[in-house]
Amino acid sequence: MPYTDASRRLIEWLGIDWPIIQAPMAGVSTPQMAAAVSNAGGLGSIGVGAMTTAAAAQAIDAFRARSSRSLNVNVFCHRPAQSDPPRESAWLDRLRPLFTAQQAQPPAALTEIYTSFTVNEAMFTTLLGARPTVVSFHFGLPRPEWIRALRAAGIVLFATATSLAEAKASVEAGVHVIVAQGYEAGGHRGIFDPDGPDDQLGTVALTRLLTSALTVPIIAAGGIMDGWGIAAVLKLGAAAAQMGTAFLATDESAADAAYRNALCSDAAYHTVMTRAISGRPARALANRFTAWGTQVRADEVPAYPIAYDAGKALHAAAQAAGESGFAAQWAGQGAPLARKLGAGALVTEWVRELSGC
């Protein structure tokens, strides 16, 4: 296998067998998926950014009932949303025709539906007590004293970076490992400031930039769908590959039938980066919502996750009317390569492919 010293060190550090990490896809990944991946020798992950503290604790317990191996728990570290009532009211008015077409009305007002980890003391306490092998940060970083406490508890810390500047800031803050998220990755872009400049670096360029400039392990993420893709990023200097879209069609995925059907359709060849659904840039399968979102300026969309409150309400109304085109069907550019297997069997297949590279 094309392992490097960086891969071997990370594998030993995390207590895994292969340089394969299942992305912590909030809403789609499940404790069953994470356990299957970990039991097959990869690093299973659960995303708790959209969960309550109680639900997060239950998810960790559900994983541990199925696996005694390593676990990654992912949290969202976005800036807490600043409500802008005029913009939110204008947004609801703009969405009104879409609701009307589904014989529904938009919400009277929008709320911040997720609490950022940066202000969630209860979630921090829960993770500190649970002590998963890894805690990973998306959208930014938590307060310095929490980073110090998690490190002191022996937890390995990951942070998503979309640029060298974000990666350097994460390392300086005390993060152990950087997840290099290329622009082709599915789901929410991990950029720290969604309103700032974005060079939209792809996985190959970003991985090489980070491995050349930093001494910490780099995990490549974005567009990696099989053993050959894993081998490619290892040759670029990555210590491991993180894969999300590749797990969407697995038996353990929480993706519903409409999501799975879309993944197998022409939409998989036309993923779109949009912020109209949630308020933050995110890559999704092309559907009616992403097409509508092309007409919207970034400064017209309410802050994340306030905008997501409207997006979820529209999807619920459309789904009740038998329409699935307004769902948040997150997926990366490698979507057409997704395979229908159990998550553990998929890891085993990738290891077989990797061994032939």
N, C-alpha and C positions, 0 to 999 in steps of 0.2 A: 504494500500500500504506500501511497506517496506522502507518508507522514513526515513532518518536520520536527525538529526539537521543540518548537513552540506548541505543536499539536500534542506531543507526548507529555509535555509539562502540564498543559491544561487538562488533559484527560486524567492524569494522576491527581491533580489538584481538586477536580470536581468529583472524582470517584466514579467516572463513567468509562465505557469501553471504546466508544467511537467518537470522532469529532463532529457529532451531529446534535444539533439543538433544535427542538420543536419550538417555534415561535409562540409566545403567550398571547394568543388572539382572543381578546376580550369578547365574550358573547358566542364564540365558536369553539374554542378549545374547552375541553372538559377534564375533570379529574381522571376519567377513564382513559382519555387520550394520553394525558401526561404519564399515567402509570404504565400504559402499554409501551410508550417510547422509552421510559426509564428502564423498564424490565427487559427491553431489547438491547439495552446498553447505551442509549443516547441520553440526553438531558431533557426530561419532560418539563413542561411549563404550564402554569395557569395564570391567566390575566385577571386580576381582581380590581382593576381600575374602575370598573362600572358596578362593583359589588358593595353592599354594606359590609361593615366589619364582621357581623355575625355570619353572613353568607361566605365571606372569605375564609373564616375559621372552619366552616363546614366543608368548604372545598378542599382545604389542606387536609382535614381529617379524612375526607373521602379518598384522596390520593393515598394517604398513609394506610388506609385499610386495604389497598390494592398493591402497594409497593413499599419496600423498605429502602429503596434506592434514592438517588439525589433528585431534588426538586428545585425548580426556579419559580419564584413568585414575582409577578410583574405589577408595578404600580404606576399611575399617571401623575406626573409632577408638573402639570400645566399651571400657569398663573390662574388663581381663582378668578372666575368671570366677573367682569364689571358690567352690571346691568345698564342698558341704554334704552329706556322705555320708548322714545320716539323711533329708534331704529327697529326695535322689536315689533312695535305696532305696524310700522311700514312693511316689515317682513311678512307678518301675518296677512296683511292686505294683499301683498303680492302672491301669497300662496292660496288665497281664498278661491280663485277659479279652479285650482287643482282639487281642493276639498269639495267644491260644489260638483265637480264632475264625478266625484265618488259618492254623491248624495250625502255629504257630511259638512260640518262646520269646523273651522279651525279653532284651536283653543282660545279662550278669552285673553290669556296672558301666558308668558313663557317663564320657566324657572331653570335654575342651575341643577340639572338632574344628577350630576356626579360631584362628589367632593374631592378636590385635589388632595393627594397624599401630603402635600406640603403643609396642610393645615389640619390633617386628620390624625389627631393624637391617639385615638382609639386604634386605628389601623397600625400605626407605628408600634404601639404596645403589643398588639396581637402578633405582628411579625417578629418582634424581638423575642417574645415568649415562644413562638413556634419554631424559630431557628431553622428555616429551610436552608439548604445548601447555598442557594443563591437568592438574592433580592435584586431585581433589575428595575431601572428607572427609564421612563419614556417621557418625552416632552420637556425634559429638564432635570434638575437636581433638587433633592430636599434640603432642609436646613443643615448646616455643617455639623451641629451636635448630634443629629440623628445619624449622619454618615459615620461619625466617630463611634457611636454606640453600637451600630450594626457591625462595624468592623471588629470592635472589641468582643462582640458575641461570637466571632469566628465565622460570620456570614461573608461569602464572596459577593462583591458588588459589581453589577454590570450597569452600563449606561449606554443608551442609543445615541449615536452622533451622526449627523449628516454632513459634517464639515470638519476640517482639521481644528478650527477654533473651538468648536463644541467638544471635540475629543480632548484637546488640551485642557479646557476648563474642567472637564470631568476628572481627568487624571490629577490635576492640581487639587481638586476637592477631596480626593481620596478614593476614587473609584478604581477597582482592580482591573477590570476588563472592559473594553469598548466594543460595542456592536455597531459596525459600520453599515448603516442602512442606505443602500443605493436608491436612486430615484425610481427604479423599476419595481421596488417592493410594493406589496399590497398593503391595504389598510392605512392607518393614520401615519403620516410622515412625522418622524420624531423630532423635527426641527424645534429648537428652543423657542424662537420667536416667529410665530406664523405670519407676522406682518412685516418681518424684516427681509433682507435680500436672501435669495436661495440660488446657489450655483447649480442646483439640480444634478449633482455628481452621480454618475452611475456606480454600480457596485465595484467594477474592476478598477476604475480610476481612484475611487475613494479608499478601497482596500489597500492599494499600493501606496497612496499618499500617507495613510496612517501607519502602515507597517514600516515605511521608510523613515518616518519622523518620530515614532514613539517606541518605547521598549516594553510596554505592557502588551498582553495578548489582545489580538484583534479578531473579532468574529465577523465574518462577511455575511450580509443579509440582503436579499433582493434578487429575484429571478433564478434562484438555485432550486432545481426540481428533481435532481437525480444524482447518481454516483459520479457521473462525469462532471457535473457542475461542482460537486464537493471537491473533487480532485483539482479542478481548475483554480478554485480560490485558495486551496492549500498551497498550490504552486506559486500563487501570488504573495504568499507569506502569512495568510490567515491561519489562526490556530484551530479554527472550526468553522462550520457553516451553520447558519440559522435559517430554518425553512418553515414557512407558514402556509402559503397557498398550496404547497405540495400535500398538506394534510387535510385540506378542505373536504375532499371526497372520501375520506376514510370512514370506517364503520363507527368510530368513536366521536366523530365531528358532530357538533350541534347544528350544523347547517341544515335548513329545512329542505323539503323537496324542490321548491321553486328555486332556491339557491343552487342546489346540486344540478338541476336541469339547466340553469343559466350557465353554469360552469362547463357544461358539455355542449353548449351552443356556440354560435358564431360570436356572441358577446365576449367570449374568452379571448378572442383575438383583438379586441378593441377596448382594452381597459382605459379608464379615464381618471385623471387627477382632478378632484373636485372638492370644494369646501362648502358647497350649497347644502349638503346633507347634514353635516355636523357643526360647521363653523370653523373647522380646521382642514387643511389639505389632506386628502386621503384618496388612495387609488382603489377604484371599484370596477366591476364588470359594467360595461355600457348598458344602460337601461333608460327608462323614461325620465327618471329623476336626474341622471347625469346629463342627459340631452337638454333638459330644461335648465340645468345649472350653467350651461355654456353661455347663457344670456345674462348672467349675473356678475356684477363687479364684486371683488373681494370686500370692499368697504361697505357694501350693502348688506352683508351677511352678519347677523348677530354673533357675539362671542361664543366660542366653544365653552361648555357644552349646552349653552342656552339654545343655540340654533338646533341642536340635536333633539331638543324637546319637541320642536315643530316637525322635524323630519320623522321622528318616531310616530307622532300623532298622524301624519299624513300616510305613512306606511300602514298603520293599523286600520285607518279608514279605507284605504285602497284594498288591503287584504280582505277586509270584511265584504267588499264588493266583488271579490274574485280577481283582483288585479295585483300582480306581484312586481310591477315595474317601478315601484317607489321604495323598494327595500334597499338597505345598505349592504350590498353584496360585495364586500371588500375582496380584492384579489390582485395579485401582481401580474407582470407581463408574461410570466411563464405559465399562466393558467391553463393553456391548452395541453400541457404536459402532465396535468394532474391524473393520478391513478386511483382506481377504486379498490383499495385493499384495507385490511386492518392496519392500524398505525404501527404495531410491532412488526408485522410482516413487511411493511413498507421500509422500515429501517433495515431489516435483514436484507431486503433486496438491494438497497443502496449500498450496503457494505459489500455485497457480492459484486456490484458494478465497480465500486471503488477499488476492490482488490485486483480488478483486471486493468486498471489504469497505469 
